[in-house]
Amino acid sequence: MACEKKSAGNKKSEIKENKITIGFSIDTLAIERWRRDTDVFIATAKELGANVIVQNAGNNIDEQIRQIQYLIDKNVNALVIIAKKADALTEVITNATAKNIPVISYDRLILNAPVDLYVTIDSEKVGELMAQEMLKKCPIGSLYCIYGPLEDYNMTMIRNGAERVLSGSQLRVGHVYYTDGWNYDLSYTHMCSLIREKKIPNAIICGNDAIANSVIQALSELAPDSKVLISGQDADVVNCQHIVKGRQYVTIYKPITELSKRAAACAVNLSRGVTVEELGLVNGSMDNGYGRIPSILLAPVAVTKENMDSVIIESGFHTQEEIYSR
């Protein structure tokens, strides 16, 4: 198992395996991929002898702060946090640090706080892949970006990656929109407004597959004859269906099963007193405004119709029946 303890040695592992409790704070379970992450995380932690207390904030930052403090007061042995708002958790994470509770920032970098470890997919690489795939099919033209909320720091990193690739090209970014609160009604309404204003680009980079789905819905209803290249991320099953049917061009597959397993293993071992340096697999660091945070960065993969089977089906992420039978 990735990140497992290398040796017992002088570790502070007085905590018995069946006594370990990990607090898992998530901003929302309304998104398909977060449900998958959570299920894998819980199953892996259980295999490693740990209990998990999941707290779902329902997309509310004040509620997430309250829930994290609740987990701290419960004396959990480690905290794993998917942050609703990147820069809103400084105080409560400082409270965790004061009680020597290690904190893992999961998939979204928490800013301005003493985080022990960041475990994620390389979000700048996600943006780079999106832009590279768009340039392959559309080297000249107009590209719009409809991201998730600006408070999700991954959107900043995706934008940085995309703009780095697009810099100097003839595929120009003509419009950028941030979808507040990951509210897909907003991205749908915004896309409808653009279509009614006759603002239809050659390509659109979307913050995730659910946003891509809302954009596809707007285009299918109001501009069914348009040929717009759509990109997203997460390889949601509906969007994989869109790709094989030609409605979406590319999604970015993120190995979230491996991500969840590594995060769970690291949380368990940090709970046992293993240091971040002893975990292994730390392959980078990210500046979160507080300091350089040791990071485990997994590589994403661009998925189109051509490699759908080899990447998605052969990995077991979705079945052939799920993608092709609808």
Secondary structure, 3 states (H helix, E strand, C coil): CCCCCCCCCCCCCCCCHHHCEEEEEECCCCCHHHHHHHHHHHHHHHHCCCEEEEEECCCCHHHHHHHHHHHHHCCCCEEEEECCCCCCCHHHHHHHHHCCCCEEEECCCCCCCCCCEEEEECHHHHHHHHHHHHHHHCCEEEEEEEECCCCCHHHHHHHHHHHHHHCCCEEEEEEEEECHHHCHHHHHHHHHHHHHCCCCCCEEEECCHHHHHHHHHHHHHHCCCCCCEEEEECCCHHHHHHHHCCCCCEEEECCHHHHHHHHHHHHHHHHCCCCHHHHCCCCEEEECCCCEEEEEEECCEEECCCCHHHHHHCCCCCCHHHHHCC
